[in-house]
Amino acid sequence: MKKQIFNPYMPSWEYVPDGEPHVFGDRVYVYGSHDLYNGSVFCLGDYVCYSAPVEDLKDWRCEGVIYRKNQDPAQDGRMVLYAPDVTRGPDGRYYLYYVFDKVNFVSVAVCDTPAGKYEFYGYVHYKDGTRLGEKEGNMPQFDPAVLTEGDKTYLYTGFCGNKMKDRLGAMATVLGPDMLTIEEDYNVIVPGDCYGENTGFVNHEFFEAPSIRKIGDTYYFVYSSAVMHELCYATSKCATKDFVYGGVIVSNCDLGIDSYKPAEMPAAYGANNHGGFELINGEYYIFYHRHTNGTWYSRQGCAEKIKVLADGSIPQVEITSCGLNGGPLEGKGEYAAYIACNLFNNDNPRKYVGGEDAAKIVQDGRDGDEERGFTEPGYIVNIRNNTTIGFKYFEFKDLKKITITTRAYFYGKYEVRTKWDGPVVAEIDTLSSNFWEDYSAAISIPDGVHALYLTFKGTGVGELKSVRFE
């Protein structure tokens, strides 16, 4: 098989959510926070960075730890690094903006290269030295996003939890050439959920996760709305005001997509979302994250190609398994179950992760064990009657046999479909086993590009390791 890339595009043991992609030179770098598998809270790790050549998004490499949470003098030993962003300053250096989880101000680190070792630089502050977020009347700072144009850097921040009346919305602040000093105080550009009435943002008010890009003369502000699972965008000709709601770019449970299911039906267990888009080798891609392990705290980076239409609009895109692959996956060989993009129970499809009856993606071992010789990829557990597992998309040719690798105490069969509610094209009988075992069935699918859905019918609780096509 030729080299391919899947969602999630990082190794199966890596958890880098809140992905902000930036092209610097001939590589794209993704900066994000750093969850741990089975972590007790968000963002327990230090910042790591992954990069790939702009001409080959199948060739990602880990740049290692670029910034440690103990490098900031404000660290008191109990704070974690929330979602960051990076911009190149007017001096040619790279500036990393971030906020700790228990403070209200924005910290900055600096490096001479995009993914070298960043060093603490300072705090965003007013000209009198007061830190942004600590001045009387300031809203707390959160999730910084940055865009530099000439000597100005636009800083976007904010968090508006449900019904928090003291949080007006997303903020845009202008910094001077030193990348720290405020030249223009913040302006609210997208309202929080308490202030969306009579605006174009009703039902899509700002929650968190600012991201900023510019296409031509138009600024695109990407953010997570009050329903959390979706990344929306708003546009303006001015960096600090007059933003107009544009639409949803991606939902990590595919709500709003009606191309293969009803729009109101969630097709995955999602929750909060954060990411940004970037032009990479002539194509636009949105980076976002999904949830694993049945919790909010083990999130993995995913990406999809998007279209920016002639009128500037961005249609909502499906979540897929093939992501950055440049097309469907080959319909032959073996694929690990963890690359499933759809995961739900037909009896109770729901949009938020968690619940004892919900299937989930898990792993054996610790984060990074794959680098130390442990090669088992992630797999799916807690599979019950009517659990559906979906992969999109494969290009099949002369498919004759399908094999799945399963284990655990369950009795029944997997129904195979090319649409989640389509006709059954094969049935794979399974038996209870304490060990991974293969079960196969003959199958005939017309040549071409198709999704693949497995729905378990039976009793007990099972696990799925992989699916193989011959």
C-alpha positions as CSV (number, residue, x, y, z in Angstrom):
1,M,0.0,0.0,0.0
2,K,1.1,3.6,-0.6
3,K,1.9,5.9,2.2
4,Q,-1.3,7.2,3.8
5,I,-2.4,9.6,6.6
6,F,-5.5,9.3,8.8
7,N,-7.4,11.2,11.4
8,P,-6.0,11.7,14.0
9,Y,-3.0,12.6,11.9
10,M,-0.5,12.4,14.8
11,P,0.5,9.0,16.4
12,S,-2.3,7.1,18.0
13,W,-0.8,7.8,21.4
14,E,-0.5,11.6,21.0
15,Y,-3.0,14.1,22.4
16,V,-2.5,17.6,21.0
17,P,-5.9,19.4,20.8
18,D,-6.6,23.1,20.1
19,G,-4.5,22.9,17.0
20,E,-3.3,26.1,15.4
21,P,-1.5,25.5,12.0
22,H,0.9,28.0,10.6
23,V,3.0,27.9,7.5
24,F,6.5,29.2,8.1
25,G,8.9,28.7,5.2
26,D,8.3,25.4,3.6
27,R,6.7,23.6,6.6
28,V,3.4,23.8,8.4
29,Y,3.7,23.8,12.2
30,V,0.8,22.8,14.5
31,Y,0.8,24.4,18.0
32,G,-1.7,23.2,20.6
33,S,-2.2,22.4,24.2
34,H,-1.1,18.9,25.4
35,D,-3.5,16.4,26.9
36,L,-2.5,13.1,28.4
37,Y,-4.3,9.8,27.8
38,N,-6.6,9.2,30.7
39,G,-5.7,12.5,32.2
40,S,-7.7,13.9,35.1
41,V,-8.0,17.4,33.7
42,F,-7.2,19.3,30.5
43,C,-3.7,20.1,29.2
44,L,-1.4,18.3,31.7
45,G,1.6,18.2,29.3
46,D,4.2,20.7,28.2
47,Y,3.8,22.3,24.8
48,V,5.0,20.1,21.9
49,C,4.9,20.9,18.2
50,Y,4.4,18.8,15.1
51,S,5.4,19.8,11.6
52,A,5.2,18.6,8.0
53,P,6.4,19.7,4.6
54,V,3.8,21.8,2.9
55,E,4.0,19.5,-0.1
56,D,3.5,16.3,1.9
57,L,1.0,16.4,4.7
58,K,1.5,12.6,5.2
59,D,5.0,13.2,6.6
60,W,4.6,14.6,10.2
61,R,7.4,14.7,12.6
62,C,7.5,15.6,16.3
63,E,9.6,18.7,17.0
64,G,9.7,17.7,20.7
65,V,8.9,19.9,23.7
66,I,9.1,23.6,22.7
67,Y,8.0,25.1,26.0
68,R,7.7,23.8,29.6
69,K,5.0,25.0,32.0
70,N,7.7,25.7,34.7
71,Q,9.5,28.3,32.5
72,D,7.0,31.1,33.4
73,P,7.8,32.9,36.6
74,A,4.0,33.0,37.4
75,Q,3.9,29.2,37.7
76,D,3.0,28.2,41.2
77,G,3.4,24.4,40.7
78,R,-0.3,23.7,40.1
79,M,-1.1,25.5,36.8
80,V,-1.4,24.0,33.3
81,L,-0.8,25.5,29.9
82,Y,-4.0,26.2,28.0
83,A,-4.3,26.6,24.2
84,P,-1.5,28.8,22.6
85,D,-0.9,30.5,19.4
86,V,2.3,31.6,17.6
87,T,3.0,34.6,15.3
88,R,6.2,35.9,13.6
89,G,7.0,39.4,14.9
90,P,8.3,42.4,13.0
91,D,11.8,41.4,14.2
92,G,11.6,38.0,12.5
93,R,11.4,36.1,15.8
94,Y,8.5,33.8,16.7
95,Y,6.2,34.7,19.7
96,L,4.2,32.1,21.6
97,Y,1.1,33.5,23.4
98,Y,-0.6,31.5,26.2
99,V,-2.7,31.7,29.3
100,F,-2.4,29.5,32.4
101,D,-5.6,27.9,33.8
102,K,-5.7,29.9,37.0
103,V,-4.7,33.4,36.0
104,N,-6.3,36.2,34.0
105,F,-3.4,37.5,32.0
106,V,-1.5,36.6,28.8
107,S,2.1,35.3,28.9
108,V,4.5,35.4,25.9
109,A,7.6,33.3,25.1
110,V,10.0,33.9,22.2
111,C,12.2,31.8,19.9
112,D,14.4,32.4,16.9
113,T,12.9,29.5,15.0
114,P,9.3,28.2,14.7
115,A,9.8,25.0,16.8
116,G,12.9,25.6,18.8
117,K,13.2,26.0,22.5
118,Y,11.0,29.0,23.4
119,E,12.1,31.2,26.3
120,F,9.8,33.3,28.6
121,Y,9.6,36.9,27.3
122,G,7.0,38.8,29.3
123,Y,3.3,39.6,29.9
124,V,0.9,41.6,27.7
125,H,0.4,44.9,29.5
126,Y,-0.8,48.4,29.3
127,K,1.7,51.3,29.0
128,D,1.6,51.8,32.8
129,G,2.7,48.2,33.3
130,T,-0.6,46.8,34.4
131,R,-1.2,43.3,32.9
132,L,-4.1,42.9,30.5
133,G,-6.8,41.1,32.4
134,E,-5.9,42.7,35.8
135,K,-6.9,46.3,35.1
136,E,-10.1,47.3,36.8
137,G,-13.0,46.5,34.5
138,N,-11.0,44.1,32.4
139,M,-12.5,40.7,31.4
140,P,-10.2,37.7,32.2
141,Q,-7.9,36.6,29.3
142,F,-8.2,33.2,27.8
143,D,-7.2,31.2,24.6
144,P,-5.0,33.9,22.9
145,A,-4.9,34.0,19.1
146,V,-2.5,36.4,17.3
147,L,-2.0,37.9,13.8
148,T,0.9,40.3,13.0
149,E,0.7,42.9,10.3
150,G,3.7,45.3,10.0
151,D,4.4,46.7,13.5
152,K,1.0,45.8,14.8
153,T,-0.1,42.5,16.4
154,Y,-3.8,41.8,16.8
155,L,-4.5,39.7,20.0
156,Y,-7.8,37.9,20.3
157,T,-8.9,36.4,23.6
158,G,-11.9,35.4,25.7
159,F,-14.1,32.9,27.5
160,C,-17.8,33.3,27.9
161,G,-19.3,30.4,29.9
162,N,-23.0,29.7,29.8
163,K,-25.0,32.7,31.2
164,M,-21.9,34.5,32.5
165,K,-23.2,38.1,32.4
166,D,-19.9,39.6,33.3
167,R,-18.3,38.2,30.1
168,L,-19.4,40.3,27.1
169,G,-17.7,38.3,24.3
170,A,-14.6,37.8,22.3
171,M,-12.0,40.6,22.6
172,A,-9.6,42.1,20.1
173,T,-6.6,44.0,21.4
174,V,-3.8,45.8,19.4
175,L,-0.2,45.4,20.5
176,G,2.9,47.4,19.5
177,P,6.1,46.2,17.9
178,D,7.5,44.9,21.2
179,M,4.7,42.3,21.1
180,L,3.7,43.1,24.7
181,T,2.6,46.7,25.0
182,I,-1.0,47.5,24.3
183,E,-1.5,50.3,21.7
184,E,-5.3,50.0,21.5
185,D,-7.4,48.5,24.3
186,Y,-9.7,45.6,23.6
187,N,-12.9,45.8,21.7
188,V,-15.7,43.1,21.9
189,I,-16.1,41.6,18.4
190,V,-18.4,38.6,18.9
191,P,-21.0,38.6,21.7
192,G,-21.3,36.0,24.5
193,D,-24.5,34.1,24.9
194,C,-26.0,36.7,27.3
195,Y,-25.6,39.4,24.6
196,G,-26.5,37.7,21.3
197,E,-30.1,38.9,21.1
198,N,-30.8,41.0,18.0
199,T,-27.4,40.2,16.5
200,G,-26.5,37.9,13.7
201,F,-24.9,35.5,16.2
202,V,-28.1,34.1,17.8
203,N,-27.5,30.4,18.6
204,H,-23.9,30.8,17.6
205,E,-22.6,33.2,20.2
206,F,-19.0,33.2,21.3
207,F,-17.9,30.6,23.9
208,E,-14.1,30.2,23.6
209,A,-11.2,29.2,21.3
210,P,-10.4,32.3,19.2
211,S,-8.4,31.8,16.0
212,I,-7.6,34.5,13.4
213,R,-6.7,34.4,9.7
214,K,-6.8,36.8,6.8
215,I,-7.8,36.1,3.2
216,G,-7.3,39.0,0.9
217,D,-8.7,42.0,2.7
218,T,-11.0,40.0,4.9
219,Y,-10.3,38.9,8.5
220,Y,-11.7,35.5,9.5
221,F,-12.3,35.1,13.2
222,V,-12.8,31.4,14.1
223,Y,-14.3,30.4,17.5
224,S,-16.2,27.8,19.4
225,S,-19.8,28.7,19.9
226,A,-21.9,28.2,23.0
227,V,-22.8,24.7,22.0
228,M,-19.1,23.9,22.1
229,H,-18.8,21.1,19.5
230,E,-18.8,23.5,16.5
231,L,-16.1,25.9,15.1
232,C,-17.8,28.9,13.6
233,Y,-16.4,31.9,11.8
234,A,-17.2,35.6,11.5
235,T,-15.7,38.0,9.0
236,S,-14.8,41.7,8.8
237,K,-12.8,44.1,6.7
238,C,-11.4,45.5,10.0
239,A,-9.3,43.5,12.5
240,T,-11.0,44.9,15.6
241,K,-14.7,45.5,14.8
242,D,-17.7,45.0,12.6
243,F,-17.5,41.2,12.5
244,V,-20.5,39.4,10.9
245,Y,-21.4,35.8,11.5
246,G,-20.5,33.5,8.6
247,G,-21.4,29.9,9.5
248,V,-20.1,26.7,10.9
249,I,-16.8,25.2,9.5
250,V,-16.8,21.9,11.4
251,S,-18.5,20.1,14.2
252,N,-16.7,17.3,16.0
253,C,-19.9,15.3,16.2
254,D,-21.1,16.3,12.7
255,L,-24.2,18.1,13.8
256,G,-25.5,20.4,11.0
257,I,-24.3,18.0,8.3
258,D,-27.1,16.5,6.3
259,S,-25.1,14.9,3.4
260,Y,-25.2,11.4,4.9
261,K,-27.6,11.7,7.8
262,P,-30.2,14.1,9.3
263,A,-28.6,17.4,10.2
264,E,-29.8,17.2,13.9
265,M,-28.3,13.7,14.4
266,P,-24.9,13.5,16.1
267,A,-22.6,10.9,14.5
268,A,-19.8,10.9,17.1
269,Y,-19.3,11.6,20.8
270,G,-18.0,15.2,20.8
271,A,-17.7,18.1,23.2
272,N,-15.6,21.3,23.3
273,N,-13.8,22.2,20.1
274,H,-10.9,24.5,19.1
275,G,-8.7,24.9,16.0
276,G,-7.9,27.1,13.1
277,F,-7.5,26.9,9.3
278,E,-4.5,27.5,7.1
279,L,-3.7,27.7,3.4
280,I,-1.2,24.9,2.8
281,N,0.3,24.4,-0.7
282,G,-2.8,26.0,-2.3
283,E,-5.5,24.2,-0.3
284,Y,-7.3,25.3,2.9
285,Y,-7.5,22.9,5.9
286,I,-9.4,23.2,9.2
287,F,-7.7,21.7,12.2
288,Y,-9.9,20.7,15.2
289,H,-10.0,17.9,17.8
290,R,-12.0,14.9,18.8
291,H,-12.5,13.2,22.2
292,T,-11.4,9.8,23.3
293,N,-11.5,7.5,26.4
294,G,-15.0,8.6,27.2
295,T,-13.8,11.8,28.8
296,W,-13.2,15.5,28.0
297,Y,-9.5,15.3,28.8
298,S,-7.9,13.1,26.2
299,R,-8.4,15.0,22.9
300,Q,-6.6,14.3,19.6
301,G,-5.9,16.5,16.7
302,C,-7.8,16.0,13.4
303,A,-8.0,18.0,10.1
304,E,-10.1,18.3,7.0
305,K,-9.8,20.0,3.7
306,I,-12.2,22.9,3.3
307,K,-13.3,25.2,0.5
308,V,-13.4,29.0,0.6
309,L,-15.9,29.9,-2.0
310,A,-15.7,32.9,-4.3
311,D,-18.1,34.9,-2.1
312,G,-15.8,34.2,0.9
313,S,-18.1,31.7,2.6
314,I,-16.9,28.4,4.0
315,P,-19.3,25.5,3.8
316,Q,-19.4,23.1,6.8
317,V,-17.3,20.0,6.1
318,E,-17.8,16.4,7.2
319,I,-15.5,14.8,9.8
320,T,-13.7,11.9,8.1
321,S,-11.1,9.2,8.7
322,C,-9.0,10.2,5.7
323,G,-8.5,13.9,6.6
324,L,-5.2,15.1,5.2
325,N,-4.7,12.1,2.9
326,G,-5.6,14.0,-0.2
327,G,-8.4,11.6,-1.1
328,P,-10.0,8.3,0.2
329,L,-8.0,5.6,1.8
330,E,-7.1,2.5,-0.2
331,G,-9.8,-0.2,0.1
332,K,-7.3,-2.9,0.9
333,G,-5.2,-3.9,3.8
334,E,-5.7,-3.5,7.5
335,Y,-6.8,-0.4,9.4
336,A,-6.8,0.3,13.1
337,A,-10.3,0.8,14.6
338,Y,-9.2,4.1,16.3
339,I,-9.4,6.0,13.0
340,A,-13.2,5.6,13.0
341,C,-14.7,9.1,12.5
342,N,-18.3,8.1,13.4
343,L,-19.1,6.4,16.7
344,F,-22.6,6.3,18.1
345,N,-25.4,4.0,19.3
346,N,-28.5,3.9,17.0
347,D,-30.7,3.7,20.1
348,N,-29.3,6.8,21.7
349,P,-27.2,9.0,19.4
350,R,-25.9,11.9,21.5
351,K,-23.5,14.8,20.9
352,Y,-21.5,14.8,24.2
353,V,-18.8,12.4,25.2
354,G,-19.3,10.2,28.3
355,G,-21.8,7.7,29.7
356,E,-21.5,4.1,30.8
357,D,-23.3,2.8,27.7
358,A,-21.2,4.7,25.2
359,A,-18.4,3.2,23.1
360,K,-15.0,4.9,23.3
361,I,-11.5,4.9,21.8
362,V,-8.8,3.8,24.2
363,Q,-5.2,2.7,24.2
364,D,-2.9,0.3,26.0
365,G,0.2,1.7,27.7
366,R,1.3,5.2,28.2
367,D,1.7,8.2,25.9
368,G,4.7,7.8,23.8
369,D,5.1,4.0,24.4
370,E,5.0,3.6,20.6
371,E,8.3,5.5,20.4
372,R,9.7,3.1,23.0
373,G,8.8,0.0,21.0
374,F,5.2,-0.5,22.1
375,T,3.3,-0.7,18.7
376,E,-0.3,-1.5,19.6
377,P,-2.6,1.3,18.2
378,G,-5.7,2.5,19.8
379,Y,-9.0,0.5,19.7
380,I,-12.7,0.8,20.5
381,V,-14.3,-0.6,23.7
382,N,-17.7,-0.7,25.2
383,I,-19.4,-1.9,22.0
384,R,-23.0,-2.8,22.8
385,N,-26.1,-3.7,20.8
386,N,-26.7,-1.2,18.1
387,T,-23.3,0.5,18.4
388,T,-22.3,1.8,15.0
389,I,-18.7,2.4,14.0
390,G,-18.1,4.4,10.8
391,F,-15.0,5.0,8.6
392,K,-15.0,7.6,5.7
393,Y,-13.8,7.1,3.0
394,F,-12.3,4.1,1.2
395,E,-11.8,3.5,-2.5
396,F,-12.7,-0.1,-3.1
397,K,-11.8,-2.3,-6.0
398,D,-12.6,-6.0,-6.4
399,L,-13.4,-6.3,-2.7
400,K,-14.2,-9.9,-1.8
401,K,-13.6,-10.3,1.9
402,I,-13.8,-8.3,5.1
403,T,-12.1,-9.3,8.4
404,I,-12.5,-7.8,11.8
405,T,-10.4,-8.4,14.9
406,T,-12.4,-8.4,18.2
407,R,-12.4,-9.7,21.7
408,A,-14.4,-9.6,25.0
409,Y,-17.7,-11.1,26.3
410,F,-20.3,-10.7,23.6
411,Y,-22.3,-12.9,21.2
412,G,-23.8,-11.7,18.0
413,K,-22.7,-10.3,14.7
414,Y,-21.6,-7.1,12.9
415,E,-23.8,-5.8,10.1
416,V,-21.7,-4.1,7.4
417,R,-23.1,-1.2,5.4
418,T,-21.8,1.6,3.2
419,K,-24.4,4.0,4.7
420,W,-25.2,4.1,8.4
421,D,-28.8,3.3,7.6
422,G,-28.3,1.5,4.3
423,P,-28.8,-2.1,3.3
424,V,-26.6,-4.8,4.9
425,V,-23.9,-5.8,2.5
426,A,-22.3,-8.5,4.8
427,E,-22.7,-10.1,8.2
428,I,-19.8,-11.1,10.3
429,D,-20.6,-13.6,13.1
430,T,-18.5,-13.3,16.3
431,L,-18.0,-15.3,19.4
432,S,-16.9,-14.5,23.0
433,S,-13.2,-14.5,23.5
434,N,-10.6,-13.3,26.0
435,F,-8.1,-12.7,23.2
436,W,-8.1,-10.8,19.9
437,E,-9.5,-13.1,17.2
438,D,-10.3,-12.6,13.6
439,Y,-13.7,-13.1,12.1
440,S,-14.4,-12.8,8.4
441,A,-17.2,-12.7,5.8
442,A,-17.6,-12.5,2.1
443,I,-18.5,-9.1,0.8
444,S,-19.3,-7.4,-2.4
445,I,-19.2,-3.6,-2.7
446,P,-19.3,-1.8,-6.1
447,D,-15.9,-0.4,-7.1
448,G,-15.6,3.2,-6.1
449,V,-15.5,5.5,-3.1
450,H,-17.6,4.4,-0.1
451,A,-18.0,4.8,3.6
452,L,-17.9,1.7,5.8
453,Y,-20.2,1.2,8.8
454,L,-20.1,-1.7,11.3
455,T,-23.2,-2.1,13.6
456,F,-23.1,-4.7,16.3
457,K,-26.2,-6.7,16.9
458,G,-26.1,-9.0,20.0
459,T,-25.6,-9.2,23.7
460,G,-22.7,-8.4,26.0
461,V,-20.0,-5.8,25.6
462,G,-17.2,-6.1,23.0
463,E,-14.1,-4.4,21.6
464,L,-12.8,-3.8,18.1
465,K,-9.2,-3.6,17.2
466,S,-9.1,-3.4,13.4
467,V,-10.8,-4.0,10.0
468,R,-9.1,-5.6,7.0
469,F,-10.1,-5.7,3.4
470,E,-9.1,-8.3,0.8
